[in-house]
Amino acid sequence: MKKKTKYKRILLYITVLASLSVSAQSVDVKIGNGDDDKIKISSMGRIYFDGAAYIEDETELSNGVAIPDVRLGLKAVYKKWDAKLDFGYANSKASAKDIHLRYSFNKNSSIKLGHYGEMFGYESWESTSTVKFNGKTPSTAVFESGRRIGIVYSMWQKKYWLAAGIYGDGDAINNTTQGDDGYAATGRLLYTPFKEDGKILHIGLSGTIRKADANGFDSDGKDNPRSLTYSSYFGTTSIDRNKPLSATISDADYQAKYNAEILGSYGPVFLLGEYYHSNVKRKSALPTYKASGGYVMAGFLAIGDSYSYNSADGRMRLPKPGSLEILARYDYIDLDDNNTGIYGGRMSDWSVGLNYYINKFVTVKGNYSNIKLGNRSVIAAGETVHAIQARVMVLF
C-alpha cells in the first residue's frame, strides 16, 4: 500500500509539472500533514519578437526579423528552500540557463548553488527581460562573465548589500573541454543609503579574479595554452550577428576585472552608470593585456509612477504596467592595447529608447543607436552605423 501511495505521488508531481509548462499557473502540492508541508510550483517563460534595420557607410549588414530567445522554466518553493529550472531556445539550439537551488537563512540572507550569472556589476546579471534596451549594453556584454556553475552567499541590510561566491569553468555545464577547469572568486558590495520608492541611491564595487578556462591537451598530453576572448555585436542588436569588436588574448594565465556602479532615482527619473576594467595576466613573460569600457544611462517615466527598488537583488524594479519610459545612453569600449599589440577595436554609441509596458505580460520596445567604430575594428573599421530596432516582449 505504501508503494502504491509513493508511485501515485510521483505521478502527481509529473502531472503537475506537465500542466504548469502549458498553463503558466502556480499550484501548491501537499507533501505532508503540516500546514507548511507543501511545495509551491510555478511556471515561467518569455518570448521575444525582434526586428532591426541598419544604415551603413560601406559594410553591408543584415536587416530582418528574428525570435532571438524563447524561454520555459519552473520554480519551486518549499519552506526556506527554492529551486529554479530554466531552459532557452536561441540560434537554433536549446541550452541550459538558470538552474539553481537556494536556501534562505532568514529574510535578509541566502546561499545559492547552481548554474547562473556571476554577480559582477549591475547589468551583467540582469535578465534580458529587465534590461532597459533590447539587449545588454555593449560594454556589459564584453566584460560580463556569463553563466557559470558556482556557489554564492548573499546578504543585505538597511544600507548595505553583499554577495561573494566561487565559480567553475565556463564549460562546466557541458564538460566537453579537457584539462584542469578554470575557476573564479567574485564579489559585489553595495552601499544603499536610500532605497524607498521614488528616492533611490546605491553605489557599488565588484571584483573578480578568474583562472583562464581549460583548452584541452596537446599531443604530449600537456595543457594547451589558454586564451580569453572579448567581443561584442553592434550595439544592442540581435539581428545582425557580426562582431565588430574581438580581442583574443593568447597564453592567458588569469584575468582580474573590477567594476564600479552608481544608481540613483528621484521620482520618475533615474540615472545609471558603470565602469569596467580588465587586466589579463599572461604566461611566458608576455605583457599584461588591459581593456576598459563603460556607460551612462538616464530614464524618465513620461507616464507612470516613481521607480522602486528590490533590496534582495540590489537593483531597480521594472516600471508598473501602463508606464511609458524614455531612455538615453552613451556607451564606449576600448579593446586596443598598444603594450601587447592586441587590437580588438574600439566602439562607442549614442542610443535612445522608448519602452511601453502595456501590462505585466507584454512590453513593446524601440531603440535607435548611432554607433561609431575605431580604425582597428574587425568589421566596418572607421565607419558609422545607424541601428533601428524594435521588440515585442511577452512574459508569462
DRENVOLUM-217387 format. One line per field, with one value per residue (C-alpha): z, y, x; residue in one letter; residue number from 1. Coordinates in Angstrom, 3 decimals, decimal comma. Last residue first. Layout:
# DRENVOLUM-217387
w <- (Z;...)
v <- (Y;...)
u <- (X;...)
rest <- (A;...)
nr <- (NUM;...)
***
This chain:
# DRENVOLUM-217387
w <- (-18,652;-20,314;-23,907;-25,325;-28,574;-29,799;-32,138;-33,540;-35,611;-35,954;-37,520;-38,307;-38,522;-40,102;-39,079;-39,259;-40,589;-39,183;-37,007;-35,529;-35,874;-37,163;-34,378;-34,812;-34,233;-33,486;-33,579;-31,900;-32,084;-29,882;-29,681;-27,040;-26,566;-23,311;-22,723;-19,630;-16,742;-18,966;-21,817;-20,502;-23,230;-23,649;-25,749;-26,432;-27,304;-28,090;-28,525;-29,347;-28,942;-30,352;-30,252;-31,773;-30,683;-31,163;-29,383;-29,742;-26,080;-24,941;-27,630;-26,200;-28,238;-26,658;-25,838;-25,296;-25,076;-24,140;-24,046;-23,145;-23,376;-22,305;-22,317;-20,358;-20,778;-17,866;-18,213;-16,137;-13,341;-14,009;-13,737;-10,391;-9,622;-8,409;-5,296;-5,634;-2,172;-1,845;-4,992;-5,578;-6,890;-9,691;-9,494;-11,042;-14,701;-17,978;-19,149;-16,882;-17,448;-17,994;-17,977;-18,936;-18,516;-19,981;-19,526;-21,103;-20,420;-21,668;-20,480;-21,637;-19,445;-21,257;-22,140;-19,660;-20,925;-19,277;-19,423;-16,844;-18,278;-16,709;-17,020;-16,369;-16,361;-15,491;-14,774;-14,785;-14,000;-13,696;-12,917;-13,223;-12,314;-8,608;-7,804;-8,882;-8,499;-9,474;-9,367;-10,450;-10,305;-11,839;-11,488;-13,530;-12,868;-15,550;-15,240;-17,082;-20,687;-23,274;-26,057;-25,630;-28,325;-28,990;-30,960;-31,748;-34,951;-34,226;-36,992;-35,863;-37,422;-35,805;-32,020;-31,860;-28,595;-30,125;-32,979;-31,521;-28,985;-28,256;-25,508;-25,942;-23,430;-24,090;-22,573;-23,896;-24,401;-21,259;-21,629;-23,033;-25,497;-28,486;-26,822;-24,174;-23,941;-23,541;-19,886;-18,690;-17,612;-13,837;-12,821;-10,343;-9,919;-8,490;-7,865;-6,394;-5,708;-5,052;-4,436;-4,350;-4,593;-3,773;-5,598;-3,720;-0,834;-1,438;0,059;1,815;-0,291;-0,200;-2,404;-2,390;-5,132;-5,007;-7,393;-6,998;-10,201;-11,651;-14,767;-15,072;-15,470;-18,991;-21,447;-22,866;-23,122;-19,572;-20,876;-17,841;-16,760;-19,978;-18,384;-15,695;-12,061;-9,748;-6,230;-4,473;-2,599;-2,427;-0,233;0,228;2,662;3,921;5,513;5,460;2,733;2,482;-0,360;-0,371;-3,711;-5,048;-8,625;-12,031;-14,536;-16,549;-18,228;-17,092;-18,085;-19,766;-23,412;-22,980;-20,258;-22,604;-25,305;-23,010;-22,558;-25,089;-26,445;-24,139;-20,472;-19,144;-17,293;-19,715;-20,675;-17,020;-15,072;-14,128;-16,156;-15,611;-12,108;-11,734;-11,158;-9,528;-11,774;-13,953;-13,180;-12,876;-9,384;-5,661;-3,742;-0,164;1,471;3,621;4,567;5,068;7,015;6,309;2,810;0,945;-2,827;-5,532;-9,064;-12,796;-14,741;-18,451;-20,068;-23,842;-26,824;-30,344;-33,480;-32,561;-29,382;-27,321;-23,582;-20,470;-16,871;-13,743;-10,464;-6,879;-3,530;0,047;3,286;3,356;-0,035;-3,179;-6,769;-9,965;-13,479;-16,884;-20,500;-22,501;-26,174;-27,474;-30,599;-32,489;-35,613;-38,106;-40,811;-41,879;-42,346;-42,515;-45,580;-44,883;-46,651;-44,573;-43,058;-42,250;-40,349;-39,842;-36,972;-35,946;-32,842;-31,388;-27,909;-25,982;-22,242;-19,693;-16,186;-14,429;-10,770;-8,098;-4,441;-2,417;0,667;4,249;5,635;7,212;8,464;7,308;4,498;0,773;-0,358;-3,819;-4,118;-7,643;-9,919;-13,382;-16,830;-18,263;-20,680;-18,541;-15,438;-16,723;-17,309;-13,947;-12,147;-13,960;-13,063;-9,407;-9,353;-10,864;-8,109;-5,502;-7,049;-7,020;-3,320;-2,446;-4,364;-2,549;0,825;0,000)
v <- (34,613;37,308;38,508;41,007;42,853;44,297;47,072;48,132;50,949;50,841;53,626;52,553;54,840;53,597;53,669;49,884;48,245;44,825;43,861;47,340;48,867;52,297;52,701;52,207;54,731;53,530;55,822;53,718;53,820;51,640;50,708;48,452;46,982;45,158;42,416;40,295;42,754;45,157;47,518;48,407;50,883;51,315;54,052;54,139;56,442;55,453;57,136;54,597;53,958;51,290;50,499;47,585;44,250;45,311;43,165;44,627;43,919;47,449;49,102;47,688;48,130;46,693;50,067;50,069;53,013;53,573;56,611;56,163;57,815;56,387;57,318;55,101;54,782;53,050;51,123;48,187;49,297;50,166;47,347;47,078;48,671;46,594;45,131;41,661;41,372;45,122;45,415;49,150;51,325;53,902;56,645;56,363;56,162;58,039;60,080;57,896;59,192;57,332;58,027;55,808;56,080;53,514;51,788;50,254;49,042;46,767;45,778;42,939;42,081;41,704;38,218;36,698;33,202;33,402;36,168;38,293;39,713;43,051;44,223;47,496;48,187;51,400;51,556;54,267;54,521;57,610;57,532;59,934;59,410;60,248;60,574;57,763;56,959;54,023;54,001;51,290;50,496;47,300;45,271;42,565;40,394;37,831;34,679;32,812;33,769;32,474;34,214;37,151;37,137;40,565;40,945;44,049;44,433;41,194;40,214;38,600;41,061;40,556;40,759;44,388;46,046;47,926;46,070;42,755;42,486;40,537;39,741;36,450;34,624;32,097;29,009;27,354;23,648;21,558;18,626;15,175;15,177;15,689;18,826;18,780;20,750;24,491;24,820;28,172;31,001;31,424;34,148;37,007;39,011;42,398;44,461;47,915;49,633;52,874;52,885;55,741;55,563;58,004;57,479;54,316;53,791;52,783;55,459;54,942;51,856;50,972;47,973;45,249;42,646;39,665;37,105;34,221;32,315;28,911;27,342;23,616;21,370;19,979;18,504;20,503;18,767;19,306;20,710;22,781;23,093;24,782;28,249;26,756;26,953;29,668;30,933;33,408;36,649;38,875;41,939;44,602;47,530;50,351;48,624;45,179;42,687;39,238;36,985;33,812;32,303;28,813;28,214;26,731;29,502;31,877;34,847;36,626;40,143;42,262;42,398;42,216;44,874;47,214;46,532;47,406;44,371;43,752;45,389;48,373;48,722;45,368;43,525;40,742;40,165;39,187;41,330;39,560;41,782;44,910;45,795;44,596;41,077;38,681;35,777;34,574;31,252;27,498;26,091;26,648;29,553;30,774;33,202;36,313;39,036;37,242;34,465;31,623;31,332;28,168;28,236;25,550;26,553;26,125;29,397;28,853;25,434;25,468;24,584;25,265;27,055;30,421;30,559;28,114;28,622;26,488;27,476;25,294;27,194;25,981;27,331;26,319;28,059;26,394;24,683;26,839;25,512;27,468;26,137;27,098;27,981;30,551;31,546;33,811;35,640;35,380;37,151;39,942;41,490;43,813;42,190;44,427;45,623;47,459;50,812;53,655;51,699;52,306;49,299;47,811;45,657;43,484;41,421;39,125;37,965;35,112;34,575;31,856;30,961;28,121;27,850;25,180;25,806;22,789;21,875;20,898;24,368;23,419;20,146;16,726;16,156;16,553;18,875;20,363;24,059;25,250;28,013;28,963;29,380;26,712;24,881;24,091;24,001;21,021;18,940;19,806;18,973;15,644;14,676;15,561;13,527;10,505;10,691;10,855;7,897;5,936;6,627;5,733;2,474;1,659;2,347;0,000)
u <- (4,349;6,429;5,940;8,409;7,707;10,974;12,108;15,453;16,931;20,718;22,800;26,360;29,386;32,614;36,270;36,588;33,402;34,356;37,358;37,672;41,122;40,051;37,505;33,771;30,993;27,450;24,401;21,732;17,908;15,731;12,023;10,457;6,963;6,188;3,596;2,849;2,520;0,574;1,365;4,821;5,787;9,529;11,166;14,885;17,764;21,322;24,690;27,339;31,031;33,321;37,016;38,853;40,298;43,901;46,465;49,960;50,632;51,538;49,435;46,213;43,032;39,874;38,295;34,523;32,109;28,462;26,165;22,509;19,082;15,720;12,009;9,611;5,822;4,110;0,831;2,059;4,406;8,037;10,583;12,335;15,696;18,604;20,239;18,704;17,107;16,576;14,436;13,947;11,109;10,805;8,175;4,744;3,774;3,607;6,589;8,689;12,227;15,477;19,200;22,123;25,894;28,244;31,566;34,612;38,117;40,898;44,372;46,657;49,636;52,954;54,269;56,727;55,868;52,403;49,811;47,983;44,770;43,828;40,213;38,402;34,670;32,782;29,049;26,370;22,659;20,457;16,745;13,800;10,106;10,533;14,206;16,465;20,143;22,311;26,097;28,493;32,206;33,543;36,713;38,352;41,397;42,185;44,252;47,004;46,333;48,780;46,802;44,450;41,778;40,251;37,020;34,988;32,960;31,098;28,690;25,425;22,971;19,562;20,094;21,173;22,147;25,085;26,725;27,917;30,733;33,915;36,440;38,312;40,486;43,256;44,837;47,975;47,246;47,644;50,034;49,218;52,096;49,771;48,321;45,590;42,334;41,705;40,668;39,328;41,621;41,904;39,495;39,763;36,564;35,701;32,609;32,064;28,764;26,927;23,195;20,744;16,967;14,168;10,872;10,005;12,418;16,015;18,258;21,630;22,416;26,131;26,730;29,416;29,947;32,313;33,772;36,239;36,926;37,748;39,258;38,972;42,019;42,206;39,714;36,822;33,424;32,109;28,800;27,669;31,318;32,398;32,637;34,873;33,809;32,578;33,242;30,993;30,539;27,456;26,980;24,287;24,459;22,243;19,245;20,797;21,565;23,121;24,229;26,350;27,336;28,046;29,054;28,366;28,872;26,684;28,306;31,467;30,460;33,130;32,080;28,279;28,482;30,355;27,751;24,785;22,579;19,867;16,749;17,282;16,269;17,413;14,633;13,676;17,321;17,780;20,204;23,435;25,758;23,665;24,805;28,384;29,675;27,235;28,200;25,352;23,675;24,312;23,845;24,246;22,711;23,163;20,751;20,490;17,997;14,664;16,389;18,804;17,375;18,463;18,837;18,983;19,913;19,449;19,473;20,083;20,529;20,618;18,448;19,656;18,505;20,082;18,013;15,957;16,203;15,941;15,173;14,970;14,728;14,779;13,621;14,274;13,263;9,813;9,467;9,454;9,607;10,196;9,754;11,070;10,487;12,421;12,328;15,057;16,137;12,835;14,001;13,328;15,457;18,240;21,641;24,704;26,626;29,892;30,039;28,585;25,699;22,024;20,793;17,317;16,120;13,149;12,611;9,908;10,967;9,333;9,237;8,677;7,690;5,889;5,004;5,388;4,596;5,716;3,728;4,362;3,578;0,243;1,711;0,483;2,980;3,671;0,832;1,456;0,573;-0,095;1,144;-0,078;1,524;-0,841;1,461;4,508;2,342;0,354;3,471;4,958;1,701;1,333;4,896;4,280;1,021;2,752;5,367;2,587;0,780;4,021;4,529;0,941;1,231;4,467;2,833;0,000)
rest <- (F;L;V;M;V;R;A;Q;I;A;H;V;T;E;G;A;A;I;V;S;R;N;G;L;K;I;N;S;Y;N;G;K;V;T;V;F;K;N;I;Y;Y;N;L;G;V;S;W;D;S;M;R;G;G;Y;I;G;T;N;N;D;D;L;D;I;Y;D;Y;R;A;L;I;E;L;S;G;P;K;P;L;R;M;R;G;D;A;S;N;Y;S;Y;S;D;G;I;A;L;F;G;A;M;V;Y;G;G;S;A;K;Y;T;P;L;A;S;K;R;K;V;N;S;H;Y;Y;E;G;L;L;F;V;P;G;Y;S;G;L;I;E;A;N;Y;K;A;Q;Y;D;A;D;S;I;T;A;S;L;P;K;N;R;D;I;S;T;T;G;F;Y;S;S;Y;T;L;S;R;P;N;D;K;G;D;S;D;F;G;N;A;D;A;K;R;I;T;G;S;L;G;I;H;L;I;K;G;D;E;K;F;P;T;Y;L;L;R;G;T;A;A;Y;G;D;D;G;Q;T;T;N;N;I;A;D;G;D;G;Y;I;G;A;A;L;W;Y;K;K;Q;W;M;S;Y;V;I;G;I;R;R;G;S;E;F;V;A;T;S;P;T;K;G;N;F;K;V;T;S;T;S;E;W;S;E;Y;G;F;M;E;G;Y;H;G;L;K;I;S;S;N;K;N;F;S;Y;R;L;H;I;D;K;A;S;A;K;S;N;A;Y;G;F;D;L;K;A;D;W;K;K;Y;V;A;K;L;G;L;R;V;D;P;I;A;V;G;N;S;L;E;T;E;D;E;I;Y;A;A;G;D;F;Y;I;R;G;M;S;S;I;K;I;K;D;D;D;G;N;G;I;K;V;D;V;S;Q;A;S;V;S;L;S;A;L;V;T;I;Y;L;L;I;R;K;Y;K;T;K;K;K;M)
nr <- (396;395;394;393;392;391;390;389;388;387;386;385;384;383;382;381;380;379;378;377;376;375;374;373;372;371;370;369;368;367;366;365;364;363;362;361;360;359;358;357;356;355;354;353;352;351;350;349;348;347;346;345;344;343;342;341;340;339;338;337;336;335;334;333;332;331;330;329;328;327;326;325;324;323;322;321;320;319;318;317;316;315;314;313;312;311;310;309;308;307;306;305;304;303;302;301;300;299;298;297;296;295;294;293;292;291;290;289;288;287;286;285;284;283;282;281;280;279;278;277;276;275;274;273;272;271;270;269;268;267;266;265;264;263;262;261;260;259;258;257;256;255;254;253;252;251;250;249;248;247;246;245;244;243;242;241;240;239;238;237;236;235;234;233;232;231;230;229;228;227;226;225;224;223;222;221;220;219;218;217;216;215;214;213;212;211;210;209;208;207;206;205;204;203;202;201;200;199;198;197;196;195;194;193;192;191;190;189;188;187;186;185;184;183;182;181;180;179;178;177;176;175;174;173;172;171;170;169;168;167;166;165;164;163;162;161;160;159;158;157;156;155;154;153;152;151;150;149;148;147;146;145;144;143;142;141;140;139;138;137;136;135;134;133;132;131;130;129;128;127;126;125;124;123;122;121;120;119;118;117;116;115;114;113;112;111;110;109;108;107;106;105;104;103;102;101;100;99;98;97;96;95;94;93;92;91;90;89;88;87;86;85;84;83;82;81;80;79;78;77;76;75;74;73;72;71;70;69;68;67;66;65;64;63;62;61;60;59;58;57;56;55;54;53;52;51;50;49;48;47;46;45;44;43;42;41;40;39;38;37;36;35;34;33;32;31;30;29;28;27;26;25;24;23;22;21;20;19;18;17;16;15;14;13;12;11;10;9;8;7;6;5;4;3;2;1)
***
